[in-house]
């Protein structure tokens, strides 16, 4: 057990009722408080904990928890404002992978999740220490602690021994446990956000008398937006602002507000937060910007100390349109229209654009949060709120940073099953790692990493606010298509051509119609109509004819959606706003999505209301916008139709040995670095990753003997120079190919030795690989997102061609399939021009084993397999490079606040 794990920093987390507690290791200085914690316990609570009512046992427990840190023992306490709420301990007693645990919770705090939260943190710490099993003894009548163990989500067994029950808890991290942790976290998170989004009383600190201040603007917005609960202003100079009663301080208010809006200068923010915390305020909205590092830390400390949730700083505000509440605490221009879209943004400007666009479309907003610098409340919090609020059916995000991407990904996957989750993929122009040390690092750009997260989580990622609104309009108003087959109907041939081009570029298909369908369409359309795809209905088409055409297409099984592209003419009434009757139809008749392109339209996208039937149809000014929106909808439908993937179990994996190899390398190289060929091969062997036969040679004679052992039927081998830090051997001309016989082997070794001298520590001699498809596979450990697995076309031109796909580890069976099929080179793998397919099962295994290695080893900074030779007979790594860095394992799913 390492020192850094013993000295973990405190973590703040939420109890079941939404209150904040601090979880931290017990320390010698806690002895008196822990002794008091036990002294205040009732006799019954002491009996259930220690199997007796002896106060001596309580004192011994405090002594044990506060003794100096020692291997095999850990004690975590939960506290708030200096009061100990609970304590959880484990002790291995000298065992290697098992420990006995115990839990104590203060009187009056049962059923609030204190014990469960402590055990979750203890489980995370134990896993990091290599412990796989907990045991616990409890009196059989102690139903509360027995229920706690049973409800953890971990595999648990019980054995009854007289009046006692012995529980064995297996610490395997599987989806059942993670889902249980998520469920508890979601309930606690939602409870903690109620004072923020549904406050019974609000106070604005910093609302001045003079127009122009942010505080005054927010107070005006709340006052005029229809907020129905208590509203106060805090200003020591006046008694009223905008008709709202004003008080000199937060502590002087007639009641403690749930939410305080902080709009004071940066220097005054920490003191204001401290005052709010002491007064019992539950939530802060900090719109102030420009906090320096000390002010920011003081603000965070006040929020955590007093258990206040916070939005901001440096934000536009929040809005919650729930009927009977109507809180609009923003300084946007105008109030958002109530509706069903949840919006969370980091940029206030993006927020204003989305509020305006959603109101204009008629979708409206259920709740809006401008996250700003995101010290606390995040996109993950808002997704969990929208999941349970009963009003939101569309989630829109603009996130410039991710605090915990893997936890966000699990939440987003769950929420996206219930409602569309859309985002603007901000920051796509980042150049990535220009000075990358390997092919893997060169390929792994920030854009690729984010896109992998979005794709795996089922998030619809768009490139602009406009595209986001275009997709939202379709997803809000129409059913999802079952596929990407589209029929285009137009009253102008040119408009149809533009629409067809746009759809093809968006990856949509325009299949031909059967003769039966052609005859049916000709029967309902005017003379001169051309039934291809697009369908040219001519400028003379009437509203009734267009309606019949769309109805017929709805019944045709060969297409999944209909796009109607029209331009205004003087010949018919099937354009303008009346076209809605042709497109919307009666309730239940439109089983497929219908969307319109109106080239004369002034707005990029509108939702056209039906005249009599209710419902809407999205109308776009440009065919490209319509095609993009439909492609997003089709991708979402495909994601929903596919069952959630599973991480396959792998045979022949020796994770314990892999950890030992990594630890030994980092002990010898504290700053980390690239593994030498022999250590690299040992690590790959722990995961059953196949390498071509090879040998290490440090002298010319060793190289000759190695070549004699490794030469194939044709007698040819390959020689590669090695020295620490060498990555791109071809660029350094450190490779000799196609060596035959002893003379060529000796000449190659001498050449490398002459050119590289003492820099070279030896050579790798390999059998010459047979012909096959050269691929690339690798991993880069992102500091924020975790391990990213990359795959694509390999060889010396891998970076130039940039034909790569990426997914975040651990890979599921679906992720592996997507990795293999996404690159442009994918047809080569399935067989082309008479060549048979490569061994796809072996290729899947290689990627899964690479993913497992990355997930097991947080120290793995980069792995670079290039080339990987794929043939019908198997898959082999021809060249592998692995770089390790000293990194502490992190538990991304542990419940804790930012």
C-alpha positions in Angstrom: 0.0 0.0 0.0 1.6 3.2 -1.1 2.0 6.4 0.9 -0.1 8.5 -1.5 -3.0 6.2 -1.1 -2.8 6.5 2.7 -2.8 10.3 2.4 -5.7 10.8 0.1 -7.2 14.3 0.1 -10.7 14.8 1.5 -13.7 14.4 -0.8 -17.0 16.1 -0.5 -20.1 14.1 -1.4 -23.9 14.2 -1.0 -26.1 12.3 1.4 -29.5 11.0 0.4 -31.2 14.2 1.4 -28.8 16.3 -0.6 -26.7 17.6 2.2 -22.9 17.8 1.8 -20.5 15.9 3.9 -16.7 15.6 3.9 -15.2 12.1 3.6 -11.6 11.9 4.7 -9.1 9.6 6.5 -9.1 9.7 10.3 -6.0 11.3 11.7 -4.4 11.4 15.2 -5.9 14.9 15.7 -9.4 13.5 15.5 -9.1 11.4 18.6 -11.1 13.7 21.0 -13.9 14.2 18.4 -14.1 10.5 17.7 -14.2 9.8 21.4 -17.0 12.3 21.7 -18.8 10.7 18.7 -18.9 7.4 20.6 -19.7 9.0 24.0 -22.8 10.6 22.5 -24.1 7.3 21.1 -27.1 5.6 22.8 -26.5 2.4 24.7 -28.5 0.6 22.0 -26.4 2.0 19.2 -23.2 1.0 21.0 -24.5 -2.5 21.6 -25.3 -3.0 17.9 -21.8 -1.7 17.0 -19.7 -3.4 19.6 -22.0 -6.3 20.7 -21.9 -4.7 24.2 -22.6 -1.4 25.8 -19.0 -1.0 27.2 -17.7 2.5 26.8 -14.3 1.0 27.0 -14.9 -0.5 23.5 -15.7 3.0 22.2 -12.5 4.4 23.5 -10.5 1.6 22.0 -12.2 2.2 18.7 -11.2 5.8 18.8 -7.6 4.9 19.7 -7.5 2.4 16.7 -8.9 4.9 14.2 -6.5 7.7 15.2 -3.3 5.7 15.5 -0.5 6.5 13.0 -1.2 5.2 9.5 -0.2 1.5 9.0 -0.4 -1.0 6.2 -3.5 -3.0 6.0 -5.7 -0.6 7.9 -7.8 2.3 6.9 -10.4 4.5 8.7 -12.6 7.0 6.9 -14.9 9.5 8.7 -17.8 11.6 7.5 -18.0 15.0 9.0 -19.8 18.4 8.5 -18.7 21.6 10.1 -16.4 19.7 12.5 -19.0 17.2 13.7 -18.3 13.5 13.1 -21.3 11.8 11.5 -19.9 8.4 10.9 -16.8 6.2 10.7 -16.0 3.2 8.6 -12.9 1.0 8.9 -11.2 -2.0 7.4 -8.4 -4.1 8.6 -6.7 -6.9 6.6 -5.2 -8.5 9.7 -2.2 -9.5 7.6 -4.3 -11.0 4.9 -3.3 -10.1 1.3 -6.7 -9.6 -0.4 -9.3 -9.7 2.3 -10.3 -7.3 5.1 -12.8 -7.0 7.9 -14.9 -3.9 8.0 -17.0 -2.1 10.6 -19.3 0.9 10.4 -20.7 3.4 13.0 -23.2 6.2 12.4 -24.2 8.9 14.9 -27.6 8.7 16.6 -30.3 10.5 14.6 -28.5 10.2 11.3 -29.6 6.8 10.2 -31.4 6.4 6.9 -29.7 9.4 5.4 -27.0 7.4 3.5 -24.0 8.2 5.8 -23.0 4.5 6.2 -23.5 3.6 2.6 -21.5 6.6 1.4 -18.6 5.7 3.7 -18.7 2.1 2.6 -18.6 3.1 -1.1 -15.5 5.2 -0.4 -14.0 2.4 1.6 -14.6 -0.1 -1.3 -12.9 2.3 -3.7 -9.8 2.6 -1.4 -9.7 -1.2 -0.8 -9.7 -1.9 -4.5 -6.8 0.4 -5.0 -5.0 -1.5 -2.2 -5.6 -4.8 -3.9 -8.3 -6.0 -1.6 -11.0 -8.1 -3.2 -13.3 -9.2 -0.3 -14.8 -7.6 2.8 -16.1 -9.5 5.7 -18.3 -8.1 8.5 -19.8 -9.5 11.6 -23.1 -8.1 12.8 -25.8 -9.0 15.3 -28.6 -10.7 13.4 -31.0 -8.2 14.9 -29.1 -5.3 13.4 -31.3 -5.1 10.3 -30.1 -1.7 9.3 -26.5 -2.7 8.7 -27.4 -6.0 7.1 -29.7 -4.1 4.7 -26.9 -1.7 4.0 -24.6 -4.5 2.9 -27.4 -6.2 0.9 -28.3 -3.0 -1.0 -24.8 -2.0 -2.0 -25.1 -3.7 -5.4 -22.1 -6.0 -4.6 -22.3 -9.8 -4.5 -22.9 -10.6 -0.9 -23.4 -13.8 1.1 -24.4 -14.5 4.7 -23.6 -17.1 7.2 -25.5 -17.3 10.5 -23.5 -18.1 13.6 -25.7 -18.1 16.7 -26.8 -14.5 17.4 -24.4 -13.1 14.8 -24.4 -12.9 11.0 -21.2 -13.1 9.1 -21.4 -11.2 5.7 -18.9 -11.7 2.9 -18.9 -8.9 0.3 -17.1 -9.3 -3.0 -15.7 -6.1 -4.3 -15.9 -6.8 -8.1 -16.8 -3.7 -10.0 -19.5 -4.7 -12.4 -22.4 -2.9 -13.9 -24.8 -3.9 -11.2 -22.7 -2.1 -8.6 -22.1 1.0 -10.8 -25.8 1.2 -11.5 -26.6 1.0 -7.8 -24.1 3.8 -7.0 -25.5 5.9 -9.8 -29.0 5.4 -8.5 -28.1 6.6 -5.0 -26.0 9.4 -6.5 -28.8 10.6 -8.7 -31.3 10.7 -5.9 -28.9 12.7 -3.7 -27.9 15.0 -6.6 -31.5 15.8 -7.5 -32.3 16.5 -3.8 -29.4 18.9 -3.6 -30.5 20.8 -6.6 -34.0 21.6 -5.4 -33.0 24.7 -3.4 -31.2 25.9 -6.5 -33.9 25.3 -9.1 -37.1 25.3 -7.0 -36.3 27.8 -4.2 -39.0 28.9 -1.8 -37.2 32.2 -1.2 -34.5 34.0 -3.2 -32.3 36.9 -2.3 -30.2 39.0 -4.7 -27.0 40.4 -3.2 -25.6 43.3 -5.2 -28.8 44.8 -6.6 -28.1 48.5 -6.8 -30.3 51.5 -7.3 -28.8 52.6 -10.5 -29.8 50.9 -13.8 -27.1 49.0 -15.6 -25.8 46.7 -12.8 -26.0 42.9 -13.3 -27.6 42.4 -9.9 -30.4 44.9 -10.6 -31.0 43.3 -14.0 -31.4 39.9 -12.4 -33.6 41.2 -9.7 -35.8 42.9 -12.3 -35.9 39.6 -14.3 -37.0 37.6 -11.3 -39.6 40.2 -10.3 -41.1 40.6 -13.7 -40.8 36.9 -14.7 -43.6 35.8 -12.5 -41.7 34.3 -9.6 -44.3 33.3 -7.1 -42.3 32.8 -3.9 -40.5 35.2 -1.5 -38.0 37.6 -3.1 -35.6 39.9 -1.3 -32.7 42.2 -2.2 -29.6 42.8 0.0 -28.2 46.3 -0.1 -27.3 48.2 3.1 -28.0 51.6 1.5 -31.7 51.3 0.6 -34.9 49.7 1.9 -36.3 48.9 -1.6 -35.1 48.2 -5.1 -37.6 47.9 -8.0 -40.3 47.5 -5.4 -38.6 44.5 -3.8 -37.9 44.8 0.0 -34.2 45.4 0.7 -32.2 44.4 3.8 -28.7 45.3 4.9 -27.3 41.7 5.0 -28.2 38.1 4.4 -28.4 37.5 8.1 -30.9 40.3 8.5 -33.4 38.8 6.1 -36.8 37.8 7.7 -36.3 34.2 6.5 -33.3 32.3 5.3 -33.4 32.1 1.5 -32.8 28.8 -0.3 -31.0 30.5 -3.1 -28.8 33.6 -3.1 -27.8 35.4 -6.3 -24.3 36.8 -5.8 -23.6 39.9 -8.0 -21.0 41.7 -6.1 -17.4 42.7 -7.0 -15.0 39.7 -7.1 -13.2 40.9 -3.9 -16.5 40.7 -2.0 -17.6 37.2 -3.2 -15.8 35.1 -0.6 -17.2 37.1 2.4 -20.7 37.0 0.9 -20.5 33.3 0.4 -19.2 32.8 4.0 -22.1 34.9 5.3 -24.6 32.9 3.3 -23.2 29.7 4.6 -23.4 30.8 8.2 -27.0 31.9 7.6 -28.0 28.4 6.4 -28.4 29.2 2.7 -28.5 26.0 0.5 -27.5 27.3 -2.9 -25.6 30.1 -4.6 -25.8 31.6 -8.1 -22.5 33.5 -8.6 -22.7 35.7 -11.7 -19.5 37.6 -10.8 -16.5 37.1 -13.0 -12.8 37.9 -12.6 -12.1 35.9 -9.4 -8.4 35.4 -8.7 -7.0 32.1 -7.4 -7.4 33.0 -3.7 -10.9 34.3 -4.1 -11.9 31.2 -6.1 -10.5 28.9 -3.5 -12.2 30.8 -0.7 -15.5 30.6 -2.6 -15.2 26.8 -3.1 -14.2 26.3 0.6 -17.3 28.2 1.8 -19.6 26.2 -0.4 -18.2 22.9 0.7 -17.9 23.9 4.4 -21.5 24.9 4.6 -23.0 22.4 2.1 -24.1 24.9 -0.5 -24.5 23.9 -4.2 -23.3 26.6 -6.6 -23.7 27.6 -10.2 -20.9 29.7 -11.6 -19.1 31.9 -11.2 -18.9 34.0 -14.3 -22.3 33.0 -15.7 -25.5 34.3 -17.2 -27.8 32.8 -14.5 -30.5 30.2 -14.3 -34.1 29.9 -15.3 -36.8 27.4 -14.3 -40.2 27.6 -15.9 -42.1 25.2 -13.8 -45.7 26.3 -13.5 -46.4 27.9 -10.1 -42.7 28.9 -9.7 -41.4 30.7 -12.8 -37.9 31.6 -11.7 -35.9 33.6 -14.3 -32.7 34.6 -12.5 -30.8 35.7 -15.7 -29.8 38.9 -17.3 -30.8 37.8 -20.8 -32.9 40.0 -23.0 -36.4 38.8 -22.3 -37.9 35.7 -20.6 -37.6 32.2 -22.1 -40.7 30.6 -23.3 -41.8 27.7 -21.0 -41.4 24.3 -22.7 -39.7 20.9 -22.6 -36.0 21.5 -23.4 -33.4 21.4 -20.7 -30.4 23.6 -21.5 -27.0 23.8 -19.8 -24.2 25.9 -21.3 -20.8 27.2 -20.2 -20.9 30.2 -22.5 -23.5 32.9 -21.7 -23.5 34.0 -25.3 -24.4 30.4 -26.5 -27.0 30.3 -23.8 -28.7 33.5 -25.0 -28.7 32.1 -28.6 -30.3 28.8 -27.5 -32.9 30.5 -25.3 -33.9 32.7 -28.2 -33.9 29.9 -30.8 -35.9 27.5 -28.6 -38.4 30.2 -27.8 -38.7 31.1 -31.5 -39.2 27.5 -32.5 -41.9 27.1 -29.9 -40.1 24.3 -28.1 -39.4 26.4 -25.1 -37.3 25.7 -22.0 -38.0 23.6 -18.9 -34.9 24.7 -17.1 -31.8 26.6 -18.1 -28.5 26.8 -16.3 -25.5 28.8 -17.4 -22.7 26.9 -15.8 -20.0 29.5 -16.3 -16.7 28.5 -14.8 -18.4 25.4 -13.4 -16.9 25.3 -9.9 -19.7 22.9 -8.8 -22.9 22.2 -10.7 -22.1 20.6 -14.0 -23.7 19.1 -17.1 -23.8 15.8 -15.3 -25.9 17.3 -12.5 -28.3 18.8 -15.0 -28.7 15.6 -17.0 -29.8 13.8 -13.8 -32.2 16.6 -12.9 -33.8 16.5 -16.4 -34.0 12.7 -16.2 -36.4 12.9 -13.2 -38.2 16.3 -13.4 -41.1 15.0 -15.5 -41.0 18.0 -17.8 -37.9 17.7 -19.9 -37.9 15.6 -23.1 -35.0 17.2 -24.9 -31.5 18.0 -23.4 -29.2 20.6 -25.0 -25.6 21.0 -23.8 -22.7 23.3 -24.5 -19.7 22.1 -22.6 -16.2 23.4 -23.1 -14.6 21.1 -20.4 -15.4 17.9 -18.6 -14.7 17.4 -14.9 -15.4 13.6 -14.9 -16.0 12.4 -18.5 -16.4 8.7 -17.6 -19.1 9.4 -15.0 -20.7 11.9 -17.5 -20.7 9.2 -20.2 -22.5 6.7 -18.0 -25.1 9.3 -17.1 -25.5 10.5 -20.7 -25.9 6.9 -22.0 -28.8 6.3 -19.5 -30.5 9.7 -20.1 -30.1 9.4 -23.9 -32.2 6.2 -23.8 -35.1 8.4 -22.5 -34.7 11.6 -24.4 -32.4 13.1 -27.1 -29.2 14.6 -25.7 -27.6 17.2 -28.1 -24.4 19.1 -27.8 -22.3 21.7 -29.6 -18.9 20.1 -30.1 -16.9 23.2 -29.0 -13.1 23.6 -29.6 -12.8 21.4 -32.7 -10.0 23.5 -34.2 -7.5 22.4 -31.5 -4.3 21.2 -33.4 -3.9 18.4 -30.9 -0.5 17.0 -29.9 1.8 18.5 -32.5 4.9 17.4 -30.7 3.5 13.9 -30.2 6.0 11.2 -29.3 4.2 8.4 -31.1 1.7 7.6 -33.9 -0.9 7.1 -31.2 -0.4 10.4 -29.6 -0.3 12.2 -33.0 -3.6 10.7 -34.0 -5.4 11.3 -30.7 -6.7 14.9 -31.0 -9.0 16.5 -28.5 -11.8 16.4 -31.1 -11.4 12.7 -31.6 -11.5 12.1 -27.9 -14.7 14.1 -27.4 -16.3 12.6 -30.5 -15.6 9.1 -29.0 -17.3 10.1 -25.8 -20.3 11.5 -27.6 -20.7 8.5 -30.0 -20.5 5.9 -27.2 -22.9 7.8 -25.0 -25.5 8.3 -27.7 -25.1 12.1 -27.7 -26.0 13.9 -30.9 -22.9 16.1 -31.5 -23.3 19.1 -33.8 -20.8 21.7 -35.0 -22.7 24.9 -34.4 -25.6 26.4 -32.5 -27.5 26.6 -35.7 -27.0 22.9 -36.4 -28.0 22.1 -32.9 -31.3 23.9 -33.3 -31.9 22.3 -36.7 -31.5 18.8 -35.2 -33.6 19.8 -32.1 -36.5 20.9 -34.3 -36.6 17.5 -36.0 -36.1 15.4 -32.9 -38.8 17.4 -31.0 -41.4 17.3 -33.7 -41.0 14.0 -35.6 -40.8 10.3 -35.0 -37.4 8.8 -35.6 -36.6 7.1 -38.9 -36.0 3.4 -39.0 -33.1 3.9 -41.4 -31.4 6.3 -43.8 -33.6 5.7 -46.8 -35.2 8.9 -48.0 -37.7 10.0 -50.5 -37.6 13.6 -51.9 -40.6 15.3 -53.3 -40.3 18.7 -55.0 -42.3 21.1 -57.2 -39.1 22.3 -58.8 -36.4 20.1 -60.4 -33.5 22.3 -59.3 -34.6 22.3 -55.7 -34.8 18.5 -55.9 -31.3 18.3 -57.2 -30.0 20.5 -54.4 -31.8 18.4 -51.9 -30.5 15.1 -53.4 -26.9 16.4 -53.3 -27.3 17.5 -49.7 -28.7 14.2 -48.6 -26.0 12.1 -50.3 -23.3 14.3 -48.7 -25.0 13.6 -45.3 -24.8 9.9 -45.8 -28.5 9.4 -46.6 -29.7 7.0 -49.3 -32.2 7.8 -52.1 -33.4 4.4 -53.3 -35.4 3.9 -56.5 -39.1 3.1 -56.3 -40.7 -0.2 -57.4 -42.9 -0.1 -60.5 -46.0 -0.6 -58.3 -45.1 2.5 -56.3 -44.3 4.5 -59.4 -47.8 3.7 -60.8 -49.4 4.7 -57.5 -47.6 8.0 -57.4 -48.4 8.8 -61.0 -52.1 8.2 -60.3 -52.2 11.0 -57.6 -49.8 13.5 -59.1 -50.4 15.9 -62.0 -49.6 15.1 -65.6 -45.9 15.6 -66.4 -44.7 14.5 -62.9 -41.4 12.5 -63.0 -41.3 9.7 -60.6 -37.6 9.2 -59.8 -36.0 9.9 -56.5 -36.4 12.9 -56.2 -40.0 13.0 -57.3 -40.7 16.1 -59.4 -44.3 16.8 -58.8 -44.2 19.8 -61.1 -45.1 23.4 -60.3 -48.8 22.6 -60.8 -49.1 20.2 -57.9 -52.0 21.1 -55.6 -52.2 20.8 -51.9 -54.5 17.7 -52.2 -52.2 16.0 -54.6 -49.2 16.7 -52.4 -51.1 15.3 -49.4 -51.9 12.1 -51.3 -48.3 11.7 -52.5 -47.0 12.0 -49.0 -49.6 9.6 -47.6 -48.6 7.1 -50.2 -44.9 7.4 -49.3 -45.9 6.9 -45.7 -47.2 3.4 -46.6 -44.2 2.5 -48.8 -41.8 0.1 -47.0 -38.8 1.1 -49.1 -38.2 4.5 -47.5 -37.8 5.7 -43.9 -38.5 9.5 -44.2 -39.9 12.1 -46.6 -38.3 15.4 -47.5 -40.5 17.9 -49.3 -38.6 20.7 -51.1 -40.8 23.5 -52.5 -40.4 26.9 -53.9 -43.2 29.5 -54.3 -45.0 29.6 -57.6 -48.1 31.3 -59.0 -49.5 28.0 -60.3 -50.7 26.3 -57.1 -51.4 26.7 -53.5 -49.2 23.9 -52.2 -46.6 26.3 -51.0 -46.5 28.9 -48.3 -47.9 28.1 -44.8 -50.8 26.0 -46.3 -48.3 23.3 -47.2 -48.4 22.2 -43.6 -51.8 20.5 -44.1 -50.1 18.4 -46.8 -47.3 17.4 -44.6 -48.7 17.0 -41.1 -51.7 14.8 -41.7 -54.0 13.4 -39.1 -52.7 12.2 -35.7 -51.2 8.7 -36.0 -51.0 8.9 -39.8 -47.5 10.0 -40.0 -45.5 6.9 -39.1 -42.3 8.3 -40.6 -40.6 11.7 -40.2 -41.6 14.4 -42.7 -39.6 17.6 -43.1 -39.7 20.5 -45.5 -37.2 22.7 -47.4 -38.5 26.1 -48.3 -35.8 28.0 -50.1 -37.6 31.3 -49.7 -37.8 31.0 -45.9 -36.1 33.8 -44.0 -35.3 31.9 -40.9 -32.9 28.9 -40.9 -35.5 26.6 -39.4 -39.1 26.9 -38.3 -41.6 24.6 -36.8 -44.8 25.0 -38.9 -48.0 24.3 -36.9 -50.7 22.2 -38.3 -53.9 24.0 -39.0 -56.4 21.7 -37.3 -54.7 18.6 -36.1 -51.9 19.7 -33.8 -48.3 18.8 -34.2 -45.6 20.5 -36.2 -43.3 20.0 -39.2 -39.8 21.3 -39.3 -39.1 23.6 -42.3 -35.5 24.5 -43.3 -34.2 27.3 -45.5 -31.4 25.1 -46.9 -31.5 21.4 -47.9 -28.1 20.9 -46.2 -29.7 21.8 -42.9 -32.5 19.4 -43.4 -30.2 16.6 -44.5 -27.9 17.1 -41.5 -30.9 17.0 -39.1 -32.3 13.8 -40.6 -28.9 12.1 -40.5 -28.6 13.0 -36.8 -32.1 11.5 -36.2 -31.2 8.3 -38.1 -28.0 7.9 -36.1 -30.0 8.3 -32.9 -32.5 5.7 -34.0 -29.7 3.3 -34.9 -28.1 3.9 -31.4 -31.4 3.2 -29.6 -32.0 0.1 -31.7 -28.8 -1.5 -30.7 -28.7 -3.1 -27.2 -26.1 -1.8 -24.7 -22.8 -3.4 -25.3 -20.9 -5.5 -22.8 -17.2 -5.8 -22.0 -16.3 -9.4 -23.0 -14.4 -11.5 -20.5 -10.9 -12.4 -21.7 -8.9 -15.6 -21.1 -5.2 -15.7 -20.3 -4.9 -12.3 -18.7 -2.4 -11.9 -15.9 -3.2 -8.4 -14.5 -1.3 -9.0 -11.3 2.0 -9.7 -13.2 1.3 -6.7 -15.5 1.1 -4.4 -12.4 4.3 -5.9 -11.1 6.1 -5.2 -14.4 4.8 -1.6 -14.4 5.8 -1.0 -10.8 9.2 -2.5 -11.4 9.8 -0.3 -14.4 8.7 2.9 -12.5 10.8 2.0 -9.5 13.8 1.9 -11.8 12.7 4.9 -13.8 10.8 7.2 -11.4 10.0 9.7 -14.2 8.7 7.0 -16.5 9.5 6.4 -20.1 9.4 3.9 -23.0 9.8 0.2 -22.1 12.7 -1.6 -23.6 11.8 -4.4 -26.1 12.0 -7.2 -23.6 9.9 -5.5 -20.9 7.4 -4.5 -23.5 7.1 -8.0 -24.8 6.6 -9.3 -21.2 3.8 -6.8 -20.6 2.1 -7.7 -23.9 2.3 -11.4 -23.0 0.4 -10.7 -19.8 -2.6 -9.8 -22.0 -2.1 -12.5 -24.7 -1.2 -9.9 -27.4 0.5 -11.8 -30.2 3.9 -10.6 -31.4 6.0 -11.8 -34.3 8.9 -14.1 -33.1 11.9 -11.9 -32.3 15.1 -11.9 -30.4 17.3 -9.3 -28.6 21.0 -9.0 -29.7 23.7 -6.7 -28.3 26.6 -8.0 -30.5 27.1 -8.9 -34.1 27.5 -12.6 -33.2 24.3 -12.5 -31.1 22.5 -11.1 -34.1 23.8 -13.8 -36.4 22.7 -16.6 -34.0 19.3 -14.9 -33.6 18.8 -14.7 -37.4 19.6 -18.4 -37.8 16.9 -19.3 -35.2 14.3 -16.9 -36.6 14.7 -17.2 -40.4 11.8 -18.6 -42.2 11.7 -20.9 -45.2 13.1 -18.2 -47.4 15.8 -17.4 -44.9 15.0 -13.7 -44.5 14.9 -11.6 -41.3 14.5 -8.0 -40.2 16.8 -6.0 -38.0 15.8 -2.9 -36.0 18.1 -0.7 -33.9 17.0 0.2 -30.3 17.9 2.8 -27.8 15.9 4.5 -25.1 13.4 7.0 -26.5 13.6 5.7 -30.1 10.0 5.7 -31.5 10.0 6.3 -35.2 12.6 3.8 -36.5 11.9 4.3 -40.2 12.4 8.1 -39.9 15.8 7.4 -38.2 16.6 4.8 -40.9 17.1 2.4 -38.0 15.6 -0.6 -39.8 17.1 -3.1 -42.3 14.6 -5.3 -44.1 14.9 -8.5 -46.2 18.2 -9.7 -44.8 19.4 -13.0 -46.2 22.3 -15.1 -44.8 25.0 -14.3 -42.3 26.9 -11.8 -44.4 23.9 -9.5 -44.8 23.1 -9.8 -41.1 26.6 -8.8 -40.1 26.7 -5.9 -42.6 23.4 -4.6 -41.3 24.5 -4.8 -37.6 27.8 -3.0 -38.5 25.9 -0.3 -40.4 23.6 0.4 -37.4 26.5 0.3 -35.0 28.6 2.7 -37.1 25.8 5.2 -37.6 24.4 5.2 -34.0 27.4 4.3 -32.0 27.0 4.2 -28.2 23.5 5.5 -28.5 22.4 2.1 -29.7 21.9 -0.4 -26.8 21.1 -3.4 -29.1 19.0 -4.7 -32.0 15.8 -6.6 -32.4 15.9 -9.4 -34.9 12.6 -10.6 -36.3 11.3 -13.1 -38.8 10.3 -11.3 -42.0 6.5 -11.1 -42.0 4.5 -12.4 -44.8 2.2 -10.2 -46.9 -1.0 -8.8 -45.3 -2.8 -5.6 -44.5 -0.8 -3.3 -42.3 -2.9 -1.7 -39.6 -2.4 0.5 -36.6 -3.7 0.1 -33.0 -2.8 2.1 -30.0 -3.8 3.7 -26.7 -3.2 7.2 -25.3 -4.1 8.0 -21.7 -5.9 11.3 -21.6 -5.5 13.1 -18.4 -9.2 13.9 -18.2 -11.0 11.3 -20.4 -8.9 8.3 -19.4 -7.7 5.7 -22.0 -8.6 6.2 -25.6 -8.1 3.2 -28.0 -7.3 4.1 -31.6 -7.4 1.9 -34.7 -6.9 2.4 -38.4 -4.6 2.0 -41.4 -1.0 1.4 -40.4 2.5 1.6 -41.9 4.8 4.5 -42.4 2.1 6.7 -43.8 -0.3 6.3 -40.9 -0.1 9.9 -39.8 -0.3 11.3 -43.3 -3.4 9.3 -44.3 -5.0 9.9 -40.8 -7.4 7.0 -41.3 -8.2 6.3 -37.7 -11.2 5.7 -35.4 -11.3 6.0 -31.7 -13.3 4.8 -28.7 -12.8 5.3 -24.9 -11.8 2.2 -22.9 -13.0 -0.2 -21.7 -14.3 -1.3 -25.1 -17.6 -3.2 -25.3 -18.3 -5.7 -28.1 -20.2 -2.9 -30.0 -17.3 -0.5 -29.6 -14.9 -3.0 -31.1 -17.2 -3.5 -34.1 -17.4 0.3 -34.6 -13.6 0.6 -34.4 -13.1 -2.0 -37.1 -15.8 -0.7 -39.4 -15.4 3.1 -39.1 -12.0 3.8 -40.8 -12.0 4.2 -44.6 -9.8 1.2 -44.9 -12.5 -1.1 -43.5 -13.3 -2.7 -46.9 -9.8 -4.1 -47.0 -10.5 -6.1 -43.8 -13.6 -7.7 -45.2 -12.1 -8.8 -48.5 -11.9 -6.9 -51.8 -10.9 -7.8 -55.4 -10.6 -11.5 -54.8 -8.8 -11.2 -51.5 -10.3 -13.0 -48.5 -11.2 -11.2 -45.3 -8.6 -11.0 -42.5 -9.1 -12.9 -39.3 -11.7 -10.5 -37.8 -12.0 -12.5 -34.6 -8.3 -12.2 -33.9 -8.5 -8.5 -34.7 -11.3 -8.0 -32.2 -9.4 -9.9 -29.6 -6.3 -7.7 -30.2 -8.3 -4.5 -29.6 -10.1 -5.9 -26.6 -6.8 -7.0 -25.0 -5.3 -3.6 -25.7 -8.3 -2.0 -24.1 -8.1 -4.2 -21.1 -4.4 -3.4 -20.6 -5.1 0.3 -20.8 -8.0 0.0 -18.3 -5.9 -2.1 -15.9 -2.8 0.2 -15.9 -3.3 3.9 -15.2 0.4 4.2 -15.6 0.1 3.3 -19.3 0.6 6.7 -21.0 0.9 5.4 -24.6 0.9 2.2 -26.5 1.7 2.2 -30.1 1.3 -1.0 -32.3 2.4 -0.1 -35.8 2.3 -2.1 -38.0 -0.2 -4.7 -37.0 -0.2 -7.4 -39.7 -3.7 -8.7 -40.5 -4.1 -11.8 -42.7 -6.8 -14.4 -43.1 -4.7 -16.6 -40.9 -4.3 -14.3 -37.9 -3.3 -10.9 -36.6 0.3 -10.2 -35.3 2.0 -7.1 -33.9 5.2 -6.4 -35.8 6.3 -3.4 -33.8 5.2 -2.3 -30.3 6.1 0.6 -28.1 4.7 1.3 -24.6 5.4 4.3 -22.4 4.6 4.3 -18.7 4.3 7.3 -16.4 3.9 7.4 -12.6 0.2 7.9 -12.1 -2.1 7.1 -9.2 -5.3 5.1 -10.0 -8.5 7.1 -10.0 -12.0 5.9 -9.4 -14.1 7.9 -11.9 -17.4 6.5 -10.5 -16.8 7.3 -6.8 -19.5 9.6 -5.5 -17.8 13.0 -4.8 -18.4 16.6 -5.7 -16.0 18.6 -7.9 
